[in-house]
Amino acid sequence: MRLMLVGVAAVIMLGGSSARGDFAWTQKADMPIKKLQHSTSVVGGKIYSIGGWYAIGESYPVWEALTRVDEYDPTTDTWTRKADMPTGRGHTSAAVVNEKIYIIGGDASEAPIVSIVEVYDPCTDTWAEQTELPSQRYWFSTIAVDGIIYVIGGNEGLQAGYSHLNTVEAYDTSTDTWTRKADMPTSRSFLSTSVVNGLIYAIGGGAPGKEAVEVYDPTTDTWTTKAPMPTTRYGLDAVVVDGKIYAIGGWYFSLGGPIYSTVEVYDPQTDIWTKGLDIPVTTAGLTTNVVDGKIYVMGGATAPHDNENWILTSAVYESDIIVDFNGDGIVDVKDVVILTDHWGENYSLCDIGPTPLGDGIVDVEDLKVLAEHLFEEVDDPTLIAHWPLDEVQGAIAYNGAADCDGTLMGGPVWQPDGGMVAGALQFDGMDDYVSTDPVLNPSDGKFSVVAWIVGGAPGQAVLSQADGANWLCTDSVEGYLITELKASGRSAAGPLLSQTVITDGEWHRMALVWDGSCRHLYVDGVEVAKDTAPLSALEDAYSGLYFGVGSTLAPGTFFSGLIDDMRIYNRAVKP
């Protein structure tokens, strides 16, 4: 079976599949200022952030409605200031027609609601005013289909008791005129809209949060109710990739939240929702866009204060490729074997097709994606630390993935030709070790540590954390691989011990994987130990790491042997 599927993968690769890999979330260059309820639109492969609300001061801040326009270039990860919007406003909504961005409505610092329509031309960096929105409302959503912009839902504001609306109005950009359309079945504000195959999907909204999904057909001016979104929320945003709708973030509506990091994926063909990969932080009032098949999430608020002020963010997150299952830096036959070992299963690591979030089963769709990247070296966004240990001389072990170099202590010796992956670093078992700055807190979420070693003796440590535990070490009697990184809480599980000797003088690729509920130990691609019951979380630890010694620098824990190619991922790999 394995050989047959490896052959199929080669055929797919030679046949030129156009598949893309699965994704993780990677933080990109922050927006120039923190803001929420702004608008973003894509023109010419660049993202334009327009307007929004900005808080001046931290405790009971003064809120400013922005005129600011910033252009983000995904290819260079840089921001450029553009011509200001004539009217400063937040809670704006935008749509693109013929490479021009239409900014509709919102609220300004001087007025509760504005019906202004202004259009921005990125080619000339100029603004023009259009016919105003007929109805007075804000907190709506806009979307364009065939040159017509649809303004859906919203709220009438304080003077009308903040009543939620089901109003739909259509703006013809070619004639600069407005037309009333069939009302949406559910009245709501802060909803999100997306277009798939010419149909408009109105998702979520509030307040309080709603799960409603309703579809508008512009050709018949009719609405249809669809399967509700699993997580009730508003202040979310939704975006389309490969015909599927990704509903991201949002808020339920209460003083303390909750604000969500949730990503849920809707398939219009099947009318079914599935769970996606959550964004790294809880965010509401965010915006989402797609450029070259990648999702960009920008701005918003990460938490509400007790005094009803928001904690704003300028963070930008990008979806990126992950196809290196075993975390060795290259997509090869080993990854194909891992995929085939889970053929027909609902195994999230290998469920990478159709992109970007798979379909709940490991099958030929996943093989297509993997084949597209066979024999490629991977620039993995989840690789948060990598010490190749290939130096020839010097007292620094350089980190190729982050600004977290290691400092050699005691005098470890470089072995330029002595490693499993080029060079390695030799430790004498007496006083040699490497010290690094902090890389991660084990309690923050999933992670994996992978390294090659040869040598060592019972009781010695390969990797530890200065104020924490020995992450990878050997037991004091047999030389079995063990992790002393424990779960938190009173009923915490103790060290996880394997029955596999790694001090036998042979090279071994060893790994510790925390998948969010269980610890796993691997030796040479084989799982040798796993927790028998789920754990709640791992213990906190904030300090840097030690290579080649235990966390307390105790005699007897110094490693005597070679260490090579140390990698740390913020995901669960399959070594």
HUURSUL-V409541 format. One record per helix or strand. SS is the DSSP state (~ for helix, > for strand). FROM is the first residue (numbers start at 1). TO is the last residue. Records with the same first field share a line. If there is no record, write none. Layout:
# HUURSUL-V409541
SS=FROM-TO  FROM-TO
This chain:
# HUURSUL-V409541
~=2-14  158-160  333-341  364-372  442-444
>=22-28  36-36  39-43  46-50  53-56  62-65  69-73  78-82  90-90  93-97  100-104  107-107  117-121  126-130  138-138  141-145  148-152  155-155  164-164  168-172  177-180  189-189  192-196  199-203  206-206  210-210  213-217  222-225  233-234  237-241  244-248  251-251  259-259  263-267  272-275  284-284  287-291  294-298  301-304  310-312  316-322  330-330  377-377  383-387  396-397  406-409  413-415  424-428  433-438  447-455  461-465  470-474  480-483  487-487  496-501  508-514  519-523  526-530  538-538  544-547  560-569
